Amino acid sequence: MKSIYLLSGAAFAAMLSAAPASAAELRFACYQDGVECDAWSEAFKDFEAANSGTTVVVDVVPYKSIVEGLPLQLASGEGPDLARVTDLGGLAKYMLDVTPYVSDAAKIEEQYGRTLAWTRVNSPDDKGIYAIMDQQTATGPFINTTLFEQAGVAIPAKGATYEDWAKAAKEVAEKTQTPYAVAMDRTGHRYAGPAISYGAKYFDAEGNPITVDDGFRAWSEQFVAWNNDGTVAKDVWAGAGGATYQDAAKEFTNGSLVMYISGSWQIGRFGRDIGDAFDWQAVPAPCGPGGCTGIPGGAAIAAFKHTKAPEEVGKLLEFISREDVQAKVLAKTKNIPANQALQVKGIEYENATDAEKAALTTFASALADFSPVAFQFQGYKNNRAIMNATVTRITQAIVGESTLDEALERIDTDVKEAVAAAK
C-alpha cells in the first residue's frame, strides 16, 4: 500500500535531492488546497492494481515548495517524477512529452486540448502531452453573506464596479466591527484580473509583454490607495517580502474578513472550515473600465524529463486523464473539471453544501465571459516573471519603500530583464 507523506519545505528539498526513483516507484510531489492529494492517493490504488510492480508515492508538500523549491530542483536535473503544479508555461521546459507512452493521444487531445495548450510553449508546432489538469480554476471574490445581512447593506449586483464593492464591503466592516473589509491574495495572478478589468493589455499585437500601461497604472493606483486607507487588508501584501505568496483564507474562514478576492480552489476548503459558522457565497468578478474578468487557471499533474521511468509515468498520466477517474477525484475535491466531457455532464460532488454548489456554478459560468487577455496571460510562458515583479514592486509602493511611479518603472525593467534572460 502506498504512503502519503506530509513534508515541510526543507524535507521537500531533501526529497528532491535524493536518488532518482526506480522504474517501479514513481514519486509524486503534491500540494493541496483541500483533499486533492488524498483523493489522488486513493485513485492510484486502481492504477497500481492494473500495473503490477509500479507504485506511486504521494509526497504532500506546501504550495510554497512547489512555487519556490521545485523550479530550482528541476533546473538542476533533479526532482520528483511528477508534481502537481500551477506554473504550466514556466515549467514546460522541464516537462516530459508522454505522447509515445499513451495508448490514445487523440482522446486526451479531445478532452484537454484547451489546457494542453498552456504547456505547449517550446515551439510553434508543439503538440506534446506534458501535463493533465485536475482542477480548472477561475479567480474571483467571496463574501461573508451573514455580515452583509447583519449590516443591512445590499449586496452589489452583477456588473457592479470595484469601487461599488469596496464601498459596500467597507460599510459592512464598519457597521459590524469586522477587522477587514477586503483582501486579495498576494500574487500577481490574482492582481491581473482587476488590472485587465481596469484596461491593462499586458501584451502588444506581437504577443510581447507591455506590463505597464494606463490600465495597469490605474488599477495599481487604486490598489495602493486602498491598502493605505484601510479598505484592503494591508497585512496580506505588506506582511511578506519579495514574491512570496500569501493568502487571506484564514481571515475569511474565521469571520474577520468581509470580501476576499481569491478563486474557485477555495470552495472545498471553505465548505469544510466554515461549516455553519456563517453564510458565504461566490460573486461575479467586479468591473472596471476595461470589463469584468478574472483569470483562468488551475493545477495540473506534470511529468518531468529526468524521470527514469518515462513509460510508467506516461501510463500514469493517461490514467489521470480518464473521464471516470477525474469524475471520482473531482467529486471529492469539489473542483471544476478541465475535462471537456465532464464540463458538459457535470460532476456529482460528494457531500457538497448548497453554498459549495452555488459557488462552483458561479465560477464555472464566469469562465466563458473572461477576457481573451486573461487567457493569453495564463498561457504566456514567462507569466511568472510578470507576476513576481508585480508582487515585489507593488508591495514596495504599499509600504513606502518606493513611489508608485518608481515601482511601475521597476516592474517594466524586471520583466524585460527576465524575458531576455529566459531567451
Residue, then its C-alpha position, 0 to 999 in steps of 0.5 A: m500500500k502506498s504512503i502519503y507523506l506530509l513534508s515541510g519545505a526543507a524535507f521537500a528539498a531533501m526529497l528532491s535531492a535524493a536518488p532518482a526513483s526506480a522504474a517501479e516507484l514513481r514519486f509524486a510531489c503534491y500540494q493541496d488546497g483541500v483533499e486533492c492529494d488524498a483523493w489522488s492517493e486513493a485513485f492510484k490504488d486502481f492504477e497500481a492494481a492494473n500495473s503490477g510492480t509500479t507504485v506511486v508515492v504521494d509526497v504532500v508538500p506546501y504550495k510554497s515548495i512547489v512555487e519556490g523549491l521545485p523550479l530550482q530542483l528541476a533546473s538542476g536535473e533533479g526532482p520528483d517524477l511528477a508534481r502537481v503544479t500551477d506554473l504550466g508555461g514556466l515549467a514546460k521546459y522541464m516537462l516530459d512529452v508522454t505522447p509515445y507512452v499513451s495508448d490514445a493521444a487523440k482522446i486526451e487531445e479531445q478532452y484537454g486540448r484547451t489546457l494542453a495548450w498552456t504547456r505547449v510553449n517550446s515551439p510553434d508546432d508543439k503538440g506534446i502531452y506534458a501535463i493533465m489538469d485536475q482542477q480548472t480554476a477561475t479567480g474571483p471574490f467571496i463574501n461573508t453573506t451573514l455580515f452583509e445581512q447583519a449590516g443591512v447593506a445590499i449586496p452589489a449586483k452583477g456588473a457592479t464596479y470595484e469601487d461599488w464593492a469596496k464601498a459596500a464591503k467597507e460599510v459592512a466592516e464598519k457597521t459590524q466591527t469586522p477587522y477587514a473589509v477586503a483582501m486579495d491574495r498576494t500574487g500577481h495572478r490574482y492582481a491581473g484580473p482587476a488590472i485587465s478589468y481596469g484596461a491593462k493589455y499586458f501584451d502588444a499585437e506581437g504577443n510581447p509583454i507591455t506590463v505597464d500601461d494606463g490600465f495597469r497604472a490605474w488599477s495599481e493606483q487604486f490598489v495602493a490607495w486602498n491598502n493605505d486607507g484601510t479598505v484592503a487588508k494591508d497585512v496580506w501584501a505588506g506582511a511578506g517580502g519579495a514574491t512570496y505568496q500569501d493568502a487571506a483564507k484564514e481571515f475569511t474562514n474565521g469571520s474577520l474578513v468581509m470580501y476576499i478576492s481569491g478563486s474557485w480552489q477555495i470552495g472545498r476548503f471553505g465548505r469544510d472550515i466554515g461549516d455553519a459558522f456563517d453564510w458565504q457565497a461566490v460573486p461575479a468578478p467586479c468591473g472596471p473600465g476595461g470589463c469584468t474578468g478574472i483569470p483562468g487557471g488551475a493545477a495540473i499533474a506534470a511529468f518531468k524529463h529526468t524521470k527514469a521511468p518515462e513509460e510508467v509515468g506516461k501510463l500514469l498520466e493517461f490514467i489521470s486523464r480518464e473521464d471516470v477517474q477525474a469524475k471520482v477525484l473531482a467529486k471529492t475535491k469539489n473542483i471544476p473539471a478541465n475535462q471537456a466531457l465532464q464540463v458538459k455532464g457535470i460532476e456529482y460532488e460528494n457531500a457538497t453544501d448548497a453554498e459549495k454548489a452555488a459557488l462552483t456554478t458561479f465560477a464555472s459560468a464566469l469562465a466563458d465571459f473572461s477576457p481573451v487577455a486573461f487567457q493569453f496571460q495564463g498561457y504566456k510562458n514567462n507569466r511568472a516573471i510578470m507576476n513576481a515583479t508585480v508582487t515585489r514592486i507593488t508591495q514596495a509602493i504599499v509600504g513606502e519603500s518606493t513611489l508608485d511611479e518608481a515601482l511601475e518603472r521597476i516592474d517594466t525593467d524586471v520583466k524585460e530583464a527576465v524575458a531576455a534572460a529566459k531567451 
